[in-house]
Amino acid sequence: MAVQYKLYQNNNSRSKQFGKWYARAVMVDTVDTNRLAEQIEANCTVKRADVLAVLSELVVVMKQELQSSKRVKLDHFGTFKLGLATGPSPSAKEFTAAQNVKDIHVLFQPELHIDKNGRRTKSFIDGCKVSELPGGNAKDGGDAKADE
């Protein structure tokens, strides 16, 4: 198990890094809720239907809590919150949500652990390995779609 990558070349002629090569993570598939439920069922005593019911309700409850201006922390997973993108207002008095709030988006912070050396590690990437996607250094960078 490893995160796969493919190589790509910086083709921006105005960049100081023009012509240099970088790696980009490649997602080779998407795992949906049904597949996750099947895997969870295989790993414990809870049935797939029960897992689906809980995950479905989790989405509903998280939406309610996030839209009540609360953070949602899932232990050993991470924390979700809503963020705003706003445009400027000449003064605080003239600021209105209808006029100045341009976007609402979800922010996610993976859970962090501090190891014995004081280094921060994220649960999802602790022990993660990387490997090049076969054919990933081809001129077009390979066949799989990159996560851009």
DSSP file (Angstrom, degrees, kcal/mol; ACC not computed):
  #  RESIDUE AA STRUCTURE BP1 BP2  ACC     N-H-->O    O-->H-N    N-H-->O    O-->H-N    TCO  KAPPA ALPHA  PHI   PSI    X-CA   Y-CA   Z-CA
    1    1 A M              0   0    0      0, 0.0     2,-0.3     0, 0.0   128,-0.2   0.000 360.0 360.0 360.0 126.0    0.0    0.0    0.0
    2    2 A A        -     0   0    0    126,-0.1     2,-0.5   129,-0.0   128,-0.2  -0.987 360.0-104.7-157.5 152.8    1.5    3.4   -1.0
    3    3 A V  E     -a  130   0A   0    126,-2.9   128,-2.1    -2,-0.3     2,-0.2  -0.729  45.0-141.5 -77.4 125.8    0.4    6.8   -2.3
    4    4 A Q  E     -aB 131  26A   0     22,-0.6    22,-3.0    -2,-0.5     2,-0.3  -0.620  20.4-173.1 -93.0 151.7    1.3    6.8   -6.0
    5    5 A Y  E     -aB 132  25A   0    126,-1.7   128,-3.5    20,-0.3     2,-0.3  -0.927  13.7-151.9-136.4 161.7    2.7    9.7   -7.8
    6    6 A K  E     - B   0  24A   0     18,-2.2    18,-2.3    -2,-0.3     2,-0.3  -0.954  25.8-114.8-129.5 155.8    3.6   10.8  -11.3
    7    7 A L  E     - B   0  23A   0    129,-1.3     2,-0.3    -2,-0.3    16,-0.2  -0.626  30.3-178.8 -89.8 145.3    6.3   13.2  -12.4
    8    8 A Y  E     - B   0  22A   0     14,-2.5    14,-2.7    -2,-0.3     2,-0.4  -0.986  20.8-129.2-140.4 153.3    5.5   16.5  -14.2
    9    9 A Q  E     - B   0  21A   0     -2,-0.3     2,-0.7    12,-0.2    12,-0.2  -0.831  23.6-117.1-105.0 138.2    7.7   19.2  -15.5
   10   10 A N        +     0   0    0     10,-2.8     9,-3.1    -2,-0.4    10,-0.1  -0.635  33.7 177.2 -72.5 112.6    7.3   22.9  -14.7
   11   11 A N        +     0   0    0     -2,-0.7     2,-1.0     7,-0.2    -1,-0.2   0.248  39.5 117.8-103.1  11.1    6.5   24.4  -18.1
   12   12 A N    >   -     0   0    0      1,-0.2     3,-1.9     5,-0.1     6,-0.1  -0.703  50.1-161.9 -81.5 105.1    6.0   28.0  -16.9
   13   13 A S  T 3  S+     0   0    0     -2,-1.0    -1,-0.2     1,-0.3     5,-0.1   0.666  87.2  57.7 -65.8 -15.9    8.8   29.9  -18.6
   14   14 A R  T 3  S+     0   0    0      3,-0.1    -1,-0.3    -3,-0.0     2,-0.2   0.521  87.6  98.9 -89.7  -5.8    8.4   32.8  -16.2
   15   15 A S  S X  S-     0   0    0     -3,-1.9     3,-1.4     1,-0.1    -5,-0.0  -0.559  74.4-136.1 -83.4 144.4    9.1   30.6  -13.1
   16   16 A K  T 3  S+     0   0    0      1,-0.3    -1,-0.1    -2,-0.2    -3,-0.0   0.726 110.1  54.4 -65.2 -20.9   12.5   30.4  -11.5
   17   17 A Q  T >  S+     0   0    0     -5,-0.1     3,-2.2     3,-0.1    -7,-0.3   0.144  78.5 150.8-100.0  18.2   11.9   26.6  -11.4
   18   18 A F  T <   +     0   0    0     -3,-1.4    -7,-0.2     1,-0.3     3,-0.1  -0.235  69.5  14.4 -52.8 133.5   11.2   26.3  -15.1
   19   19 A G  T 3  S+     0   0    0     -9,-3.1    -1,-0.3     1,-0.3    -8,-0.1   0.280  95.9 128.4  85.2 -11.0   12.1   22.9  -16.5
   20   20 A K    <   -     0   0    0     -3,-2.2   -10,-2.8   -10,-0.1     2,-0.4  -0.406  55.4-124.4 -78.5 157.1   12.4   21.3  -13.0
   21   21 A W  E     +B    9   0A   0    -12,-0.2     2,-0.3    -3,-0.1   -12,-0.2  -0.810  28.4 177.8-107.1 143.3   10.6   18.1  -12.3
   22   22 A Y  E     -B    8   0A   0    -14,-2.7   -14,-2.5    -2,-0.4     2,-0.4  -0.890  26.0-117.7-135.2 163.6    8.1   17.5   -9.4
   23   23 A A  E     -B    7   0A   0     -2,-0.3     2,-0.4   -16,-0.2   -16,-0.2  -0.835  22.3-166.3-103.7 145.9    5.9   14.7   -8.2
   24   24 A R  E     -B    6   0A   0    -18,-2.3   -18,-2.2    -2,-0.4   124,-0.1  -1.000  27.1-113.2-131.5 130.8    2.1   14.9   -8.0
   25   25 A A  E     -B    5   0A   0     -2,-0.4   122,-2.0   -20,-0.2     2,-0.4  -0.342  30.4-150.6 -62.1 141.4   -0.1   12.4   -6.1
   26   26 A V  E     -BC   4 146A   0    -22,-3.0     2,-0.6   120,-0.2   -22,-0.6  -0.964   5.2-148.8-118.8 129.9   -2.3   10.3   -8.3
   27   27 A M        -     0   0    0    118,-1.4   118,-0.5    -2,-0.4     3,-0.1  -0.883  11.3-173.9 -96.4 121.1   -5.6    8.9   -7.2
   28   28 A V        -     0   0    0     -2,-0.6     2,-0.3     1,-0.2    -1,-0.1   0.564  65.2  -2.6 -93.6 -10.0   -6.2    5.6   -9.0
   29   29 A D        -     0   0    0      2,-0.0     2,-0.4   115,-0.0    -1,-0.2  -0.974  63.6-118.8-166.4 168.6   -9.8    5.0   -7.8
   30   30 A T        -     0   0    0     -2,-0.3     2,-0.6    -3,-0.1    -3,-0.0  -0.991  19.1-151.0-121.3 130.0  -12.6    6.4   -5.7
   31   31 A V        -     0   0    0     -2,-0.4     2,-0.1     4,-0.0    -2,-0.0  -0.891  18.8-155.0-100.5 122.0  -14.0    4.5   -2.7
   32   32 A D     >  -     0   0    0     -2,-0.6     4,-2.3     1,-0.1     5,-0.2  -0.327  32.1 -94.8 -92.4 176.9  -17.6    5.3   -2.1
   33   33 A T  H  > S+     0   0    0      1,-0.2     4,-2.6     2,-0.2     5,-0.2   0.870 122.6  55.7 -58.7 -40.5  -19.7    5.0    1.1
   34   34 A N  H  > S+     0   0    0      1,-0.2     4,-2.1     2,-0.2    -1,-0.2   0.920 108.8  46.5 -59.6 -45.6  -21.0    1.6    0.2
   35   35 A R  H  > S+     0   0    0      2,-0.2     4,-2.3     1,-0.2    -1,-0.2   0.900 111.3  51.6 -66.2 -40.9  -17.5    0.2   -0.2
   36   36 A L  H  X S+     0   0    0     -4,-2.3     4,-2.7     1,-0.2    -2,-0.2   0.923 109.1  51.3 -60.0 -43.2  -16.4    1.7    3.1
   37   37 A A  H  X S+     0   0    0     -4,-2.6     4,-2.6     1,-0.2    -2,-0.2   0.890 108.9  51.0 -62.1 -39.8  -19.3    0.1    4.8
   38   38 A E  H  X S+     0   0    0     -4,-2.1     4,-1.9     2,-0.2    -1,-0.2   0.913 111.8  47.1 -63.1 -42.6  -18.4   -3.3    3.3
   39   39 A Q  H  X S+     0   0    0     -4,-2.3     4,-1.2     2,-0.2    -2,-0.2   0.904 112.2  49.3 -66.8 -41.0  -14.9   -2.9    4.5
   40   40 A I  H >X S+     0   0    0     -4,-2.7     4,-1.0     1,-0.2     3,-0.5   0.919 109.4  52.5 -63.6 -43.2  -16.0   -1.9    8.0
   41   41 A E  H >< S+     0   0    0     -4,-2.6     3,-0.6     1,-0.2    -1,-0.2   0.898 108.4  51.2 -58.1 -40.9  -18.4   -4.8    8.2
   42   42 A A  H 3< S+     0   0    0     -4,-1.9    -1,-0.2     1,-0.2    -2,-0.2   0.760 111.5  48.6 -68.1 -24.4  -15.5   -7.1    7.3
   43   43 A N  H << S+     0   0    0     -4,-1.2     2,-0.2    -3,-0.5    -1,-0.2   0.562 121.0  12.1 -94.3  -9.7  -13.4   -5.7   10.1
   44   44 A C  S << S-     0   0    0     -4,-1.0     0, 0.0    -3,-0.6     0, 0.0  -0.793  84.8 -88.2-151.2-168.8  -15.9   -5.8   13.0
   45   45 A T  S    S+     0   0    0     -2,-0.2     2,-0.3     2,-0.1    -4,-0.1   0.456  85.4 106.7 -92.8  -0.9  -19.2   -7.2   14.1
   46   46 A V  S    S-     0   0    0     -6,-0.3    -2,-0.3     1,-0.1    -3,-0.1  -0.620  70.9-122.1 -83.4 135.7  -21.4   -4.3   12.8
   47   47 A K     >  -     0   0    0     -2,-0.3     4,-2.1     1,-0.1     3,-0.4  -0.402  19.2-115.6 -75.5 152.2  -23.5   -5.1    9.7
   48   48 A R  H  > S+     0   0    0      1,-0.2     4,-2.7     2,-0.2     5,-0.2   0.882 115.5  54.4 -52.8 -45.3  -23.1   -3.0    6.5
   49   49 A A  H  > S+     0   0    0      1,-0.2     4,-2.1     2,-0.2    -1,-0.2   0.875 108.5  49.1 -61.1 -38.2  -26.6   -1.7    6.7
   50   50 A D  H  > S+     0   0    0     -3,-0.4     4,-2.3     2,-0.2    -1,-0.2   0.898 110.5  50.2 -68.6 -40.2  -26.0   -0.4   10.2
   51   51 A V  H  X S+     0   0    0     -4,-2.1     4,-2.8     2,-0.2     5,-0.2   0.933 110.9  49.6 -61.7 -46.0  -22.7    1.3    9.1
   52   52 A L  H  X S+     0   0    0     -4,-2.7     4,-2.4     1,-0.2    -2,-0.2   0.893 110.0  51.2 -60.6 -40.4  -24.6    3.0    6.2
   53   53 A A  H  X S+     0   0    0     -4,-2.1     4,-2.1    -5,-0.2    -1,-0.2   0.926 112.6  45.3 -63.1 -44.8  -27.3    4.2    8.6
   54   54 A V  H  X S+     0   0    0     -4,-2.3     4,-2.4     2,-0.2    -2,-0.2   0.928 114.3  47.6 -66.2 -45.3  -24.8    5.7   11.0
   55   55 A L  H  X S+     0   0    0     -4,-2.8     4,-1.7     2,-0.2    -1,-0.2   0.894 111.3  51.8 -63.9 -38.9  -22.7    7.3    8.2
   56   56 A S  H  X S+     0   0    0     -4,-2.4     4,-1.3    -5,-0.2    -1,-0.2   0.924 113.2  43.7 -62.2 -45.1  -25.9    8.7    6.6
   57   57 A E  H  X S+     0   0    0     -4,-2.1     4,-2.7     1,-0.2     5,-0.3   0.829 106.2  62.5 -71.4 -31.4  -27.0   10.3    9.9
   58   58 A L  H  X S+     0   0    0     -4,-2.4     4,-2.9     1,-0.2     5,-0.2   0.912 102.4  51.1 -57.9 -42.6  -23.5   11.5   10.6
   59   59 A V  H  X S+     0   0    0     -4,-1.7     4,-2.1     2,-0.2    -1,-0.2   0.919 111.5  47.3 -61.2 -44.5  -23.7   13.7    7.5
   60   60 A V  H  X S+     0   0    0     -4,-1.3     4,-1.9     2,-0.2    -2,-0.2   0.938 115.7  43.7 -62.9 -48.3  -27.1   15.1    8.6
   61   61 A V  H  X S+     0   0    0     -4,-2.7     4,-2.5     1,-0.2     5,-0.2   0.893 112.0  52.6 -68.5 -40.4  -25.9   15.9   12.1
   62   62 A M  H  X S+     0   0    0     -4,-2.9     4,-3.0    -5,-0.3     5,-0.3   0.914 108.2  51.8 -61.6 -41.5  -22.5   17.3   11.0
   63   63 A K  H  X S+     0   0    0     -4,-2.1     4,-2.4    -5,-0.2    -1,-0.2   0.929 110.5  48.5 -59.5 -45.9  -24.3   19.7    8.7
   64   64 A Q  H  < S+     0   0    0     -4,-1.9     4,-0.3     2,-0.2    -2,-0.2   0.930 115.2  44.2 -59.9 -46.7  -26.6   20.9   11.5
   65   65 A E  H ><>S+     0   0    0     -4,-2.5     5,-1.6     1,-0.2     3,-1.1   0.913 113.6  49.0 -68.4 -43.3  -23.6   21.4   13.9
   66   66 A L  H ><5S+     0   0    0     -4,-3.0     3,-1.4     1,-0.3    16,-0.3   0.904 109.8  52.1 -62.0 -41.1  -21.4   23.1   11.3
   67   67 A Q  T 3<5S+     0   0    0     -4,-2.4    -1,-0.3     1,-0.3    -2,-0.2   0.500 100.7  63.3 -76.8  -1.9  -24.2   25.5   10.3
   68   68 A S  T < 5S-     0   0    0     -3,-1.1    -1,-0.3    -4,-0.3    -2,-0.2   0.085 124.2-103.9-101.4  19.5  -24.6   26.3   14.0
   69   69 A S  T < 5S+     0   0    0     -3,-1.4     2,-0.3     1,-0.2    -3,-0.2   0.835  79.6 133.3  63.1  37.0  -21.1   27.8   13.9
   70   70 A K      < -     0   0    0     -5,-1.6     2,-0.3    -4,-0.1    -1,-0.2  -0.859  56.6-123.2-114.4 151.3  -19.6   24.8   15.7
   71   71 A R        -     0   0    0     -2,-0.3     2,-0.5    10,-0.1    10,-0.2  -0.646  21.2-145.0 -81.1 149.1  -16.5   22.8   15.0
   72   72 A V  E     -D   80   0B   0      8,-2.5     8,-2.8    -2,-0.3     2,-0.6  -0.969  14.5-168.0-119.0 115.1  -17.1   19.0   14.6
   73   73 A K  E     -D   79   0B   0     -2,-0.5     2,-0.7     6,-0.2     6,-0.2  -0.908   7.3-166.0-106.7 121.3  -14.2   16.9   16.0
   74   74 A L  E >>  -D   78   0B   0      4,-2.9     3,-2.3    -2,-0.6     4,-1.9  -0.925  33.0-118.3-103.2 110.7  -14.2   13.2   15.1
   75   75 A D  T 34 S+     0   0    0     -2,-0.7    36,-0.0     1,-0.3     4,-0.0  -0.151  94.8   8.5 -52.7 138.8  -11.7   11.6   17.4
   76   76 A H  T 34 S+     0   0    0      1,-0.1    -1,-0.3    36,-0.1    -3,-0.0   0.536 129.1  63.4  66.8   9.2   -8.7   10.0   15.7
   77   77 A F  T <4 S-     0   0    0     -3,-2.3    34,-2.2     1,-0.2     2,-0.3   0.647  99.0-101.6-122.3 -69.2   -9.9   11.6   12.4
   78   78 A G  E  <  -DE  74 110B   0     -4,-1.9    -4,-2.9    32,-0.3     2,-0.4  -0.966  30.3 -73.2 161.0-173.2   -9.9   15.3   12.5
   79   79 A T  E     -DE  73 109B   0     30,-2.4    30,-2.7    -2,-0.3     2,-0.3  -0.941  30.6-161.0-121.9 135.5  -11.9   18.5   12.9
   80   80 A F  E     +DE  72 108B   0     -8,-2.8    -8,-2.5    -2,-0.4     2,-0.3  -0.853  17.8 159.4-109.6 146.8  -14.3   20.2   10.4
   81   81 A K  E     - E   0 107B   0     26,-1.9    26,-3.5    -2,-0.3     2,-0.3  -0.968  37.2-108.1-155.8 163.9  -15.4   23.8   10.5
   82   82 A L  E     - E   0 106B   0     -2,-0.3     2,-0.3   -16,-0.3    24,-0.2  -0.756  31.2-166.4 -95.7 144.2  -17.0   26.3    8.1
   83   83 A G  E     - E   0 105B   0     22,-3.2    22,-2.4    -2,-0.3     2,-0.4  -0.858   9.3-136.1-124.4 162.2  -15.0   29.2    6.7
   84   84 A L  E     - E   0 104B   0     -2,-0.3     2,-0.5    20,-0.2    20,-0.2  -0.911   4.5-155.2-120.0 145.3  -16.0   32.3    4.8
   85   85 A A  E     - E   0 103B   0     18,-2.5    17,-2.7    -2,-0.4    18,-1.7  -0.992  30.0-177.8-111.9 123.6  -14.6   34.1    1.8
   86   86 A T  E     - E   0 101B   0     -2,-0.5    15,-0.2    15,-0.2    14,-0.1  -0.888  23.5-133.9-126.3 153.9  -15.6   37.8    2.0
   87   87 A G        -     0   0    0     13,-3.1    12,-0.0    -2,-0.3    13,-0.0  -0.618  41.9 -87.9 -95.9 163.5  -15.2   40.9   -0.1
   88   88 A P        -     0   0    0      0, 0.0    -1,-0.1     0, 0.0     3,-0.0  -0.273  33.1-158.8 -73.1 156.6  -14.1   44.2    1.4
   89   89 A S        -     0   0    0      1,-0.1     6,-0.1     6,-0.1     3,-0.1  -0.991  24.2-128.5-130.9 141.4  -16.4   46.8    2.9
   90   90 A P  S    S+     0   0    0      0, 0.0     2,-0.3     0, 0.0    -1,-0.1   0.819  91.6   1.0 -59.4 -29.9  -15.5   50.5    3.3
   91   91 A S  S  > S-     0   0    0      1,-0.1     4,-0.6    -3,-0.0     3,-0.4  -0.976  72.3-109.6-152.7 162.9  -16.6   50.3    6.9
   92   92 A A  T >4 S+     0   0    0     -2,-0.3     3,-0.8     1,-0.2    -1,-0.1   0.868 118.1  57.5 -61.7 -36.5  -17.9   47.9    9.5
   93   93 A K  T 34 S+     0   0    0      1,-0.2    -1,-0.2    -3,-0.1     0, 0.0   0.827 107.4  47.0 -64.7 -32.0  -21.3   49.7    9.4
   94   94 A E  T 34 S+     0   0    0     -3,-0.4     2,-0.3     2,-0.0    -1,-0.2   0.527  86.5 110.8 -88.5  -6.7  -21.6   49.1    5.7
   95   95 A F    <<  +     0   0    0     -3,-0.8     2,-0.4    -4,-0.6     3,-0.1  -0.530  42.2 174.0 -72.0 128.9  -20.7   45.4    5.9
   96   96 A T     >  -     0   0    0     -2,-0.3     4,-3.2     1,-0.1     5,-0.5  -0.991  37.2-133.8-133.3 145.8  -23.6   43.1    5.1
   97   97 A A  H  > S+     0   0    0     -2,-0.4     4,-1.8     1,-0.2    -1,-0.1   0.911 108.0  53.9 -60.9 -42.2  -23.5   39.3    4.8
   98   98 A A  H  4 S+     0   0    0      1,-0.2    -1,-0.2     2,-0.2    -3,-0.0   0.873 119.8  32.1 -61.8 -37.9  -25.6   39.5    1.6
   99   99 A Q  H  4 S+     0   0    0      1,-0.1    -2,-0.2    -3,-0.0    -1,-0.2   0.855 129.5  30.7 -87.7 -38.2  -23.2   41.9   -0.1
  100  100 A N  H  < S+     0   0    0     -4,-3.2   -13,-3.1   -14,-0.1     2,-0.8   0.702  92.1  87.5-104.8 -22.1  -19.8   40.9    1.3
  101  101 A V  E  <  +E   86   0B   0     -4,-1.8   -15,-0.2    -5,-0.5     3,-0.1  -0.721  47.2 171.6 -82.4 115.4  -19.9   37.1    2.0
  102  102 A K  E     +     0   0B   0    -17,-2.7     2,-0.3    -2,-0.8   -16,-0.2   0.762  58.3   4.2 -95.3 -30.0  -18.9   35.6   -1.3
  103  103 A D  E     -E   85   0B   0    -18,-1.7   -18,-2.5     2,-0.0     2,-0.4  -0.995  49.3-151.7-158.2 147.5  -18.5   31.9   -0.3
  104  104 A I  E     +E   84   0B   0     -2,-0.3     2,-0.3   -20,-0.2   -20,-0.2  -0.993  29.6 173.9-119.6 132.1  -18.9   29.4    2.5
  105  105 A H  E     -E   83   0B   0    -22,-2.4   -22,-3.2    -2,-0.4     2,-0.4  -0.935  31.9-110.4-139.5 160.2  -16.6   26.4    2.5
  106  106 A V  E     -E   82   0B   0     -2,-0.3     2,-0.4   -24,-0.2   -24,-0.2  -0.771  27.0-161.1 -93.5 132.0  -15.7   23.4    4.6
  107  107 A L  E     -E   81   0B   0    -26,-3.5   -26,-1.9    -2,-0.4     2,-0.4  -0.916   4.7-165.1-110.5 139.6  -12.3   23.3    6.2
  108  108 A F  E     -E   80   0B   0     -2,-0.4   -28,-0.2   -28,-0.2   -30,-0.0  -0.991   8.4-171.1-128.2 131.3  -10.8   20.1    7.5
  109  109 A Q  E     -E   79   0B   0    -30,-2.7   -30,-2.4    -2,-0.4     3,-0.1  -0.957  24.4-133.4-119.3 110.6   -7.8   19.7    9.8
  110  110 A P  E     -E   78   0B   0      0, 0.0   -32,-0.3     0, 0.0   -33,-0.1  -0.250  38.0 -89.9 -58.7 150.1   -6.6   16.1   10.2
  111  111 A E        -     0   0    0    -34,-2.2    12,-2.3   -37,-0.1     2,-0.3  -0.373  45.6-146.9 -63.5 138.9   -5.9   15.0   13.8
  112  112 A L  E     -F  122   0C   0     10,-0.2     2,-0.4    -3,-0.1    10,-0.2  -0.824  12.3-166.4-108.7 146.7   -2.3   15.7   14.9
  113  113 A H  E     -F  121   0C   0      8,-3.0     8,-3.3    -2,-0.3     2,-0.6  -0.972  15.6-139.8-125.6 146.2   -0.2   13.8   17.3
  114  114 A I  E     -F  120   0C   0     -2,-0.4     6,-0.2     6,-0.2    -2,-0.0  -0.933  22.9-146.9-106.6 120.4    3.1   15.0   18.8
  115  115 A D    >   -     0   0    0      4,-2.7     3,-2.2    -2,-0.6     6,-0.0  -0.130  35.2 -87.7 -79.5 180.0    5.7   12.2   19.0
  116  116 A K  T 3  S+     0   0    0      1,-0.3    -1,-0.1     2,-0.1    -2,-0.0   0.689 128.4  55.0 -64.0 -18.7    8.3   11.8   21.7
  117  117 A N  T 3  S-     0   0    0      2,-0.1    -1,-0.3     0, 0.0     3,-0.1   0.356 120.5-107.2 -94.0   4.6   10.7   14.1   19.7
  118  118 A G  S <  S+     0   0    0     -3,-2.2     2,-0.3     1,-0.3    -2,-0.1   0.563  73.0 142.0  82.6   8.6    8.1   16.9   19.6
  119  119 A R        -     0   0    0      1,-0.0    -4,-2.7    -5,-0.0     2,-0.4  -0.639  50.1-127.2 -84.9 140.7    7.3   16.5   15.9
  120  120 A R  E     -F  114   0C   0     -2,-0.3     2,-0.4    -6,-0.2    -6,-0.2  -0.723  28.7-176.6 -85.8 131.6    3.8   16.8   14.8
  121  121 A T  E     -F  113   0C   0     -8,-3.3    -8,-3.0    -2,-0.4     2,-0.4  -0.988  21.6-131.9-128.8 141.7    2.4   13.9   12.7
  122  122 A K  E >>  -F  112   0C   0     -2,-0.4     3,-1.3   -10,-0.2     4,-1.2  -0.767  17.8-130.8 -92.7 135.1   -1.0   13.7   11.1
  123  123 A S  T 34 S+     0   0    0    -12,-2.3     3,-0.5    -2,-0.4    -1,-0.1   0.856 104.0  54.1 -51.6 -42.3   -2.9   10.5   11.7
  124  124 A F  T 34 S+     0   0    0    -13,-0.3    -1,-0.3     1,-0.2   -47,-0.0   0.739 116.2  35.8 -70.6 -22.9   -3.7    9.9    8.0
  125  125 A I  T X4 S+     0   0    0     -3,-1.3     3,-2.2     3,-0.1     2,-0.3   0.439  80.5 123.5-112.7   0.9   -0.1   10.1    6.9
  126  126 A D  T 3< S+     0   0    0     -4,-1.2    -5,-0.0    -3,-0.5    -3,-0.0  -0.476  91.7   3.9 -61.8 121.8    1.7    8.5    9.8
  127  127 A G  T 3  S+     0   0    0     -2,-0.3    -1,-0.3     1,-0.2     2,-0.1   0.528  94.7 157.1  79.6   6.5    3.7    5.6    8.2
  128  128 A C    <   -     0   0    0     -3,-2.2     2,-0.3  -126,-0.1    -1,-0.2  -0.388  24.3-160.3 -68.9 139.7    2.6    6.5    4.7
  129  129 A K        -     0   0    0   -128,-0.2  -126,-2.9    -2,-0.1     2,-0.4  -0.845   2.3-148.9-115.7 155.8    4.9    5.4    1.8
  130  130 A V  E     +a    3   0A   0     -2,-0.3     2,-0.3  -128,-0.2  -126,-0.2  -0.940  14.9 176.4-124.5 149.0    5.0    6.7   -1.7
  131  131 A S  E     -a    4   0A   0   -128,-2.1  -126,-1.7    -2,-0.4     2,-0.2  -0.992  35.4-100.8-148.2 150.7    5.8    5.0   -5.0
  132  132 A E  E     -a    5   0A   0     -2,-0.3  -126,-0.2  -128,-0.2  -128,-0.1  -0.506  38.1-115.5 -73.8 135.8    5.9    6.1   -8.6
  133  133 A L    >   -     0   0    0   -128,-3.5     3,-3.1    -2,-0.2     4,-0.2  -0.522  42.0 -99.8 -65.0 129.5    2.9    5.1  -10.7
  134  134 A P  T 3  S+     0   0    0      0, 0.0    -1,-0.1     0, 0.0  -130,-0.0  -0.324 113.7  13.5 -53.6 128.9    4.1    2.7  -13.4
  135  135 A G  T >  S+     0   0    0      7,-0.1     3,-1.4     8,-0.1     6,-0.1   0.526  92.1 129.9  80.2   6.2    4.5    4.8  -16.6
  136  136 A G  T <   +     0   0    0     -3,-3.1  -129,-1.3     1,-0.3    -3,-0.1   0.625  63.2  56.7 -71.8 -14.2    4.3    8.0  -14.4
  137  137 A N  T 3  S+     0   0    0     -4,-0.2    -1,-0.3  -131,-0.2     5,-0.1   0.256  78.5 123.1-101.8  14.6    7.4    9.6  -15.8
  138  138 A A  S X  S-     0   0    0     -3,-1.4     3,-2.0     1,-0.1  -131,-0.1  -0.251  82.8 -98.1 -66.1 163.6    6.1    9.5  -19.4
  139  139 A K  T 3  S+     0   0    0      1,-0.3  -130,-0.2     2,-0.1    -1,-0.1   0.857 128.6  44.0 -54.1 -39.0    5.9   12.8  -21.2
  140  140 A D  T 3  S-     0   0    0   -132,-0.1    -1,-0.3     1,-0.0    -2,-0.1   0.492 118.1-114.9 -85.6  -1.9    2.2   13.1  -20.5
  141  141 A G    <   -     0   0    0     -3,-2.0     2,-0.2    -6,-0.1    -2,-0.1   0.515  61.7 -64.3  86.5   5.3    2.8   12.0  -16.9
  142  142 A G        -     0   0    0      1,-0.1    -6,-0.1  -136,-0.1    -7,-0.1  -0.470  55.8 -79.7 108.6 178.7    0.9    8.7  -17.0
  143  143 A D  S    S+     0   0    0     -2,-0.2    -1,-0.1     2,-0.1    -8,-0.1   0.764  93.0  87.5 -95.8 -28.9   -2.6    7.5  -17.5
  144  144 A A  S    S-     0   0    0     -3,-0.1     2,-0.4     1,-0.1  -116,-0.1  -0.296  84.7-102.6 -74.1 159.3   -4.2    8.1  -14.1
  145  145 A K        -     0   0    0   -118,-0.5  -118,-1.4     1,-0.0     2,-0.2  -0.655  33.9-131.6 -83.6 133.6   -5.8   11.4  -13.1
  146  146 A A  B     -C   26   0A   0     -2,-0.4     2,-1.1  -120,-0.2  -120,-0.2  -0.534  16.1-119.0 -82.1 150.7   -3.7   13.6  -10.8
  147  147 A D              0   0    0   -122,-2.0  -122,-0.2    -2,-0.2    -1,-0.1  -0.788 360.0 360.0 -87.3  99.3   -5.2   15.1   -7.7
  148  148 A E              0   0    0     -2,-1.1    -1,-0.2  -124,-0.1  -122,-0.0   0.437 360.0 360.0-102.2 360.0   -4.7   18.8   -8.6
